[in-house]
């Protein structure tokens, strides 16, 4: 797909897709609940459809219409053995979180995904689940999918996680629903807390104290009605575009503003961004309409506990840094190496091709911004967040930019290019 620099501001309103993390969890928890769960504003992206497919294969009826997802839950013990392997596609969220649900079941499952999933580290969930008594092995012996999980009785543990990862935390807490005794996870920094909030909403006993989340076993989960807020990770590209293209003003509606996810807002404000928050709500997951206006940006330092709150947004933050005046330093972000691609290497490769002064480090990037960029052929390595980030960069890069395999955005945002085009008129 080819892009050209635009010579006019971006104007208009945008309704972003439902939050990917919350959409996944709504289906999973609905399947484990008694009764019916109705989900609106569900993200119809490939990753979330993989979650639906997995639970259908385990005997859960799920209706998918444009208006609503309806999950007919069968309770904690209602899943049945799938006929064949569970295929999670490109979804690390599905693969890791569902492992915690499969570990205590009464059947054996093979869990597999695409070529990217087969390279992503799974020992981070295999180790704690094994400590709980799970029988889980990497079939190829490399700590990656495909995984064979044989259901086993579990015991609660207090796990000190070496990484701040909502996927790891969620896998352990969900296994803890079936374990003997309480299960706790302590992280080095607080990762996104959608699992804790939604489990409480469904009726589980979950508590959080500092960086530790604890769940009690054998709750009775009850089906709920869930309206999924807009995904701040999808909003990030329009936040960046609105801030970078001179004269722009974009209203992004119904953005999820969970404080474990809003790091991009904090970073953008530190860089000089101008925002207005409108129609704020605080029940369950906080949301607002976000009015983004063009703002000259300056470099900043991004590190420490802020990193888990914006890990998926770091590629587009790197684009913002490339056009900002001064130097931006990103550190403590080694997790970028084990996402859908090695996002440090891929961002350095492609921003360098556009003329950016950028250096990759072991745990981040150093970006000397403010230098004009030019069009280039961009290889996102089938990473949806890389492709969308460079679509934003193309709006300000002189000449033509071509993004290879641009359709990879279907993982999280199938209508991204149409929505971006709607603001360019």
Secondary structure, DSSP 8 states (H G I E B T S, - for coil): -EEE---S--EEEEE--B-HHHHHHHHHHHHHSEEEEEEES---SHHHHHHHHHHHHTT-EEEE-SS-EEEEEE-TT-----SS-EE-TT-HHHHHHHHHHHTTSSSEEEEE--TTGGGS--HHHHHHHHHTT-EEEETTSSSSSSEEEE----B--EEE-SS--HHHHHHHHHHHTSSBS-EEEE-SS----HHHHHHHHHT--EEEETTEEEE-SS---B--EEE--B-HHHHHHHHHHHHHSTT-EEEEEEEE--TTTTHHHHHHHHTT-EEEEEEEE-SSS-EEEEEEE----B--EE-GGGGGGTGGGHHHHHHHHHHSBEEEEE-S-GGGGGSSS-HHHHHHHHHHHTT-EEEEETTEEEEEE-S--B--EEE-TT-HHHHHHHHHHHTTSBSEEEEETGGGGGGT-TTHHHHHHHT--
